[in-house]
Amino acid sequence: MKKIFFIFILIGVLAAGIALATPLENNYPVIGNSIAPSSTNASVPVFLKYMFNFSLIGAALIVFGALVFGGIKYIASAGNPGQTGAAKDMIFSAFLGLGVVLFSWMFLNTINPHLTSIDLPSLQFTGGVKVTFEDGSQRVYSSSVGVVDRKVASIEFQPGDYDVCSFSLEYWKGTKTDRQPGGVSDDVKSIKITSKIPGVYLCYTDSSEEICDNYIYSAPNFGDKKGKYEKIKMIEQFDSQGKKVKKYTAVLYNAENYGVQTLSVVESANDNAPAGTIPANPNPDTFYQNETVNVLLSDGQAAKDLSSIKVSVRNTQKDSPGNVSMWKEVEFKGESKSTGDVSAEGKFDGTLGMGLNDNVRSIKIEGSRYAILCENPCTPKVESGVSCLFCDSGCQTFTASDADLTNDYIGRCKPKTWEWVGQVADTFNWGWLKNDPCATYFIVRTAQK
């Protein structure tokens, strides 16, 4: 009881310390490219992620040292039962500690995968915008910074990868100054970073400035950015012949954790570089990039409800064969429909047919593929070289085979003989009698590599 009481007191003291938000007396060491807290007004997730990264690396080193020391002690203790037992206990304790570390990683990863991402230190500065403060600390940013809480001494970046400008007030207000790499003599309260690196970007407007965040990987939620994004952009890479090197596909969900709701699938439709992207005498060893996708998300509730994103990228110069099969019965039995080996284009859309409409009960995914099953066909839209699929009904994404969909959202539908029940339910507003969603349309894309 006393221990529990002590723990609650300790938590209260820590919470009170964070709430005071006073400047730190000592600078936290920078762990790789992670953001080190600069004052106690840093958000709790920043502290948690920083401390977790620090503890995880420290625990790994301690476990490694304990295993080495225990092994040496075990070898040296031949013939001495007491020392042999102590060495075994040390090795067992090391493995037990490793298990605790792995369990904590799995626990935090379940809550939010971003909490467990650790940026290991690089030997040299190769990416992002490096900001050095007057107190000697450094941070590396890949997206715009709304609040700079310390005096900036210098800003370093690759001009070919980023455009950087600073503002005299927070959140991109006040005097705007275009930056070149080097020292900074004036006050910097916020920084706008415009990346020119190939990838997928979600953008919004703040203080008349377009702010874009790069989503290289999937994101199960957007945190305080939910409801802000108004536009999606893709910057794609081409070789000296004007052929696309990588092709991005973004699946946008209107629910967190890739929830089963309305979604859109956005990708570029043109595999050749736009006119003017490749110079007259290109360098054969140089890649060229250009913004090929620029789509507003303001149709209906799309921007307001956008809550998560899955991003996949395919190297178009390499084959990536794969096959997706859908079956009428569980355990891959009964009638089936297969997309075949789709390696050239990397995508396949269509209506199920073959008696599978409303009857998909298992799905098999082979190779680098993922599949989306929808209860109604999605509406294709191609505009200015952009290919979009707007799905106005429930869909579910599958990245691995599933032998039994009867417990999944898209596989719970009733047989077609129950359609009249749904009609009666609509007439009298008896929602509990309606048919559950079921698959009539599928989308197949290359999975992320």
C-alpha positions in Angstrom: 0.0 0.0 0.0 2.8 2.4 0.9 4.5 1.6 -2.5 1.4 2.5 -4.4 0.9 5.7 -2.4 4.6 6.6 -3.2 4.1 6.0 -6.9 1.0 8.3 -7.0 3.0 11.0 -5.2 5.9 10.6 -7.7 3.5 10.9 -10.6 1.9 14.0 -9.1 5.3 15.6 -8.7 6.3 14.9 -12.3 3.0 16.2 -13.6 3.4 19.4 -11.5 6.9 19.8 -12.8 5.7 19.6 -16.4 2.8 22.0 -15.7 5.2 24.7 -14.4 6.8 24.9 -17.9 10.0 26.5 -16.8 13.2 26.5 -18.9 15.4 23.6 -18.4 18.6 24.1 -16.4 20.4 21.5 -18.5 20.1 20.6 -22.2 19.0 17.1 -23.0 21.5 15.2 -25.2 20.2 14.7 -28.8 19.4 11.1 -29.6 19.9 10.7 -33.3 17.4 12.9 -35.1 14.8 12.9 -32.4 13.6 16.2 -30.9 15.1 16.8 -27.5 12.8 18.7 -25.0 14.0 22.3 -24.7 11.8 23.3 -21.8 9.1 21.9 -19.6 6.4 23.3 -21.8 7.2 20.7 -24.4 4.3 18.3 -24.9 4.0 15.1 -22.9 4.3 12.9 -26.0 7.7 14.6 -26.8 9.0 13.8 -23.3 7.6 10.2 -23.5 9.1 9.5 -26.9 12.5 11.1 -25.9 12.7 9.1 -22.6 11.6 5.9 -24.3 14.2 6.2 -27.0 16.8 7.0 -24.4 15.8 4.1 -22.2 15.5 1.6 -25.0 19.0 2.3 -26.2 20.4 2.3 -22.7 18.6 -1.0 -21.9 19.9 -2.6 -25.0 23.5 -1.7 -24.1 23.0 -3.0 -20.5 21.5 -6.3 -21.7 24.3 -6.8 -24.2 26.9 -6.1 -21.5 25.2 -8.4 -19.0 25.1 -11.2 -21.5 28.7 -10.8 -22.4 29.8 -10.6 -18.7 27.6 -13.5 -17.7 28.9 -15.6 -20.5 32.5 -14.9 -19.5 31.8 -15.6 -15.9 30.1 -18.9 -16.8 33.1 -20.1 -18.8 35.5 -19.0 -16.1 33.5 -20.7 -13.3 34.0 -24.3 -14.5 34.1 -26.5 -11.4 32.7 -23.9 -9.1 28.9 -24.6 -8.7 28.3 -21.3 -6.8 29.8 -19.1 -9.5 28.2 -21.1 -12.2 24.8 -20.6 -10.6 25.4 -16.9 -10.3 26.5 -16.6 -13.9 23.3 -18.5 -15.0 21.2 -16.1 -12.9 22.9 -13.1 -14.6 22.2 -14.5 -18.0 18.6 -15.3 -17.1 18.1 -11.8 -15.7 19.5 -10.3 -18.9 17.0 -12.2 -21.0 14.2 -11.2 -18.6 15.2 -7.6 -19.0 15.2 -7.9 -22.8 11.7 -9.4 -22.6 10.5 -6.3 -20.5 12.1 -4.0 -23.1 10.4 -5.8 -26.0 7.0 -5.9 -24.2 7.2 -2.1 -23.5 8.0 -1.6 -27.2 5.0 -3.7 -28.3 2.7 -1.8 -25.8 3.7 1.6 -27.0 3.6 0.5 -30.6 0.0 -0.6 -30.1 -1.0 2.8 -28.6 0.8 4.8 -31.4 3.5 3.5 -33.7 5.1 6.9 -33.8 6.1 6.6 -30.2 8.4 3.7 -31.0 10.1 5.2 -34.0 13.8 5.7 -33.2 16.0 7.8 -35.6 19.5 6.4 -35.3 22.3 8.9 -35.5 24.0 9.3 -38.9 27.6 9.8 -39.5 27.0 13.1 -41.4 24.2 15.5 -42.0 22.5 14.2 -45.1 18.8 15.2 -44.9 16.3 17.6 -43.3 16.8 21.1 -42.1 19.4 21.4 -39.3 18.8 24.3 -36.9 21.6 25.2 -34.5 20.6 27.3 -31.5 22.8 29.8 -29.6 23.0 27.5 -26.6 24.7 24.9 -28.8 21.8 22.4 -29.2 20.7 21.2 -32.5 17.5 19.9 -34.1 16.7 18.4 -37.5 13.3 19.2 -39.0 11.6 17.7 -42.0 8.4 19.8 -41.8 7.5 23.4 -40.9 7.9 24.6 -37.4 5.1 26.8 -36.0 7.0 27.8 -32.8 10.8 28.2 -32.4 11.4 28.6 -28.6 15.1 29.5 -28.7 17.5 31.9 -30.4 18.6 30.5 -33.7 22.3 30.7 -34.6 22.3 29.0 -38.0 20.1 27.0 -40.5 21.7 24.4 -42.7 20.0 22.4 -45.6 20.5 21.3 -49.1 18.9 24.0 -51.4 18.2 21.3 -54.0 16.0 19.4 -51.5 14.3 22.2 -49.5 13.2 25.8 -49.7 13.3 27.4 -46.3 12.0 30.8 -45.1 11.7 32.2 -41.6 9.1 34.5 -39.9 9.5 37.0 -37.1 6.3 35.8 -35.4 5.0 32.4 -34.4 2.9 30.3 -36.8 4.2 31.9 -40.0 3.3 35.5 -39.3 5.2 38.7 -39.4 8.2 39.5 -41.6 9.0 36.7 -44.0 12.7 36.0 -44.9 13.9 33.6 -47.6 16.8 31.6 -46.2 20.1 30.3 -47.6 22.2 27.9 -45.7 24.3 29.7 -43.1 24.2 31.9 -40.0 21.2 33.8 -38.7 21.4 37.2 -37.2 17.7 38.2 -36.8 14.9 36.8 -34.7 13.3 33.5 -35.9 10.0 32.6 -34.3 8.7 30.1 -36.9 10.1 28.3 -40.0 8.4 27.2 -43.1 10.1 24.2 -44.8 9.0 23.3 -48.4 10.4 19.9 -49.3 11.3 19.1 -52.9 12.1 15.5 -52.1 10.0 12.8 -53.9 7.1 11.6 -51.7 3.5 12.2 -50.6 2.5 15.4 -49.0 -0.7 16.6 -47.2 -1.1 20.4 -47.1 -3.2 23.0 -45.4 -3.2 26.8 -45.4 -2.2 28.8 -42.2 -1.6 32.5 -42.1 -1.9 32.6 -45.9 1.0 30.1 -46.1 0.7 26.6 -47.6 2.1 24.2 -45.0 2.8 20.6 -46.3 3.8 17.6 -44.2 5.6 14.7 -45.9 4.0 11.2 -45.3 6.7 8.8 -46.5 5.1 6.0 -44.5 1.6 5.3 -43.3 0.0 7.3 -40.5 -2.8 5.8 -38.3 -3.8 9.3 -37.2 -2.9 13.0 -37.7 -3.2 14.2 -34.1 -3.9 17.9 -34.0 -3.7 18.1 -37.8 -7.0 16.2 -38.2 -9.4 18.3 -40.2 -6.7 20.7 -41.4 -5.5 19.1 -44.6 -7.0 20.6 -47.7 -4.8 19.2 -50.5 -2.7 16.2 -51.4 0.5 16.5 -53.4 3.0 14.0 -54.9 6.5 14.8 -56.0 7.7 11.9 -58.2 11.1 11.0 -59.5 12.1 10.4 -63.2 15.2 9.2 -64.9 17.1 11.0 -67.7 14.8 9.4 -70.3 11.7 10.9 -68.6 10.5 7.5 -67.2 9.1 7.4 -63.7 11.4 5.7 -61.2 9.0 5.4 -58.3 5.2 5.5 -58.3 3.3 6.5 -55.2 -0.2 5.4 -54.1 -2.0 7.1 -51.2 -5.1 5.6 -49.6 -7.0 8.2 -47.6 -9.3 7.1 -44.8 -12.0 9.1 -43.1 -11.4 7.2 -39.8 -8.4 6.8 -37.6 -6.4 3.5 -37.7 -7.5 3.0 -41.3 -11.0 2.6 -40.2 -13.8 1.2 -42.4 -15.4 4.3 -43.9 -15.3 6.4 -47.0 -11.9 6.5 -48.7 -10.1 7.8 -51.7 -7.2 6.2 -53.6 -4.9 8.8 -55.2 -2.0 8.2 -57.6 -0.5 9.7 -60.7 -1.8 8.4 -64.0 1.1 9.5 -66.2 4.3 7.4 -66.1 6.2 9.9 -68.2 7.8 13.2 -66.9 5.8 16.4 -67.7 7.2 18.6 -70.4 10.1 20.8 -69.1 11.0 18.5 -66.2 13.9 16.9 -68.1 16.5 19.3 -69.7 17.5 19.1 -73.3 20.8 17.4 -72.5 20.1 15.5 -69.4 22.8 13.9 -67.2 22.3 10.2 -67.5 23.4 9.7 -63.8 20.9 12.3 -62.5 17.3 11.8 -61.3 14.8 14.6 -61.8 11.7 15.3 -59.8 8.5 17.2 -60.4 5.2 17.7 -58.7 2.8 15.5 -60.6 -0.2 15.3 -58.3 -2.0 18.3 -56.8 -5.5 17.4 -55.7 -7.9 19.4 -53.6 -9.6 17.3 -50.8 -12.4 19.8 -50.3 -15.1 17.7 -52.0 -17.9 17.2 -49.4 -16.5 16.0 -46.1 -13.2 14.7 -47.4 -10.9 17.3 -45.9 -12.9 17.6 -42.6 -13.0 13.9 -41.9 -9.5 12.9 -43.3 -8.0 10.9 -40.4 -5.4 8.4 -41.6 -3.3 7.6 -44.7 -1.6 4.5 -46.1 1.3 5.2 -48.6 2.8 2.6 -50.9 5.7 3.1 -53.4 6.7 1.0 -56.3 9.9 1.0 -58.2 8.6 1.0 -61.8 11.9 -0.2 -63.2 11.7 -3.5 -61.3 9.1 -6.2 -61.6 6.9 -6.7 -58.5 4.7 -9.7 -59.4 1.8 -10.6 -57.1 -1.6 -12.2 -57.2 -4.8 -11.6 -55.2 -7.6 -14.2 -55.2 -11.0 -13.9 -53.6 -13.1 -16.9 -52.7 -16.8 -17.6 -52.1 -16.3 -19.7 -49.1 -14.0 -19.6 -46.0 -10.6 -21.4 -46.1 -10.2 -20.5 -49.8 -12.9 -22.8 -51.1 -15.7 -22.6 -53.7 -15.8 -20.2 -56.6 -12.9 -17.7 -56.9 -11.7 -14.7 -58.8 -8.0 -14.0 -59.4 -6.3 -10.8 -60.6 -3.4 -12.9 -62.1 0.2 -11.8 -61.9 0.1 -8.1 -62.4 3.6 -6.8 -62.7 3.6 -4.3 -65.5 1.2 -1.7 -64.1 0.9 -2.8 -60.5 -2.8 -2.1 -60.1 -6.1 -3.8 -60.9 -9.7 -2.5 -60.3 -13.0 -4.0 -61.1 -16.4 -5.5 -60.2 -16.2 -8.9 -58.6 -18.7 -10.8 -60.7 -18.6 -14.6 -61.0 -21.2 -15.0 -58.3 -18.8 -13.4 -55.8 -20.7 -10.1 -55.5 -21.9 -10.0 -51.8 -20.3 -13.4 -51.3 -16.6 -13.0 -50.6 -15.6 -15.0 -47.6 -11.8 -15.4 -47.9 -9.0 -13.6 -49.6 -5.5 -14.7 -50.5 -2.7 -12.2 -51.1 0.6 -13.3 -52.7 3.6 -11.2 -53.5 3.9 -7.5 -52.9 0.2 -6.7 -53.0 -2.6 -5.2 -50.9 -6.3 -5.2 -51.7 -9.3 -3.1 -50.9 -12.8 -4.5 -50.9 -15.8 -2.2 -51.1 -19.5 -2.7 -50.9 -20.1 -0.4 -54.0 -18.0 0.5 -57.0 -15.8 3.5 -56.6 -16.0 6.4 -58.9 -12.9 6.9 -61.0 -11.7 10.5 -61.7 -8.8 11.5 -63.9 -7.9 15.2 -64.1 -4.6 16.8 -65.0 -2.7 13.6 -65.0 -4.1 12.5 -61.6 -6.0 9.3 -61.1 -8.4 9.2 -58.2 -10.9 6.7 -57.0 -13.6 8.1 -54.7 -15.4 5.5 -52.7 -18.6 6.7 -51.1 -19.4 3.5 -49.2 -17.7 1.2 -46.7 -14.4 -0.4 -47.7 -11.8 -2.5 -45.9 -8.1 -2.8 -46.7 -6.2 -6.2 -46.6 -2.4 -6.5 -46.5 -2.3 -10.2 -45.8 -4.4 -13.3 -46.6 -7.5 -13.9 -44.5 -9.1 -17.3 -44.6 -12.3 -16.2 -42.8 -14.0 -12.8 -43.5 -17.2 -13.6 -41.7 -16.1 -11.6 -38.7 -14.7 -8.7 -40.8 -16.6 -5.6 -41.7 -16.8 -6.4 -45.4 -17.5 -10.1 -45.0 -20.5 -10.0 -42.6 -23.2 -9.4 -45.3 -26.3 -11.6 -45.6 -27.2 -13.6 -48.7 -29.0 -11.8 -51.6 -32.2 -13.5 -50.5 -32.2 -11.0 -47.7 -32.3 -7.9 -50.0 -36.0 -7.4 -49.4 -35.3 -7.1 -45.7 -33.0 -4.1 -46.4 -35.7 -2.5 -48.6 -38.3 -2.9 -45.8 -35.7 -1.5 -43.3 -35.2 1.6 -45.5 -38.9 2.1 -45.9 -39.7 2.0 -42.2 -36.2 3.2 -40.9 -35.5 -0.1 -39.2 -31.7 0.1 -39.2 -31.3 -3.1 -37.3 -32.8 -5.0 -40.2 -30.5 -3.7 -42.9 -28.0 -5.9 -44.6 -24.4 -5.5 -43.4 -21.8 -4.2 -46.0 -20.5 -6.8 -48.4 -17.9 -6.8 -51.2 -18.9 -6.1 -54.8 -15.8 -4.1 -55.9 -12.1 -4.5 -55.4 -8.9 -2.5 -55.8 -5.5 -4.1 -56.0 -2.2 -2.1 -55.6 1.4 -2.9 -55.0 2.4 -2.9 -51.4 5.0 -0.6 -49.9 8.6 -1.8 -50.2 
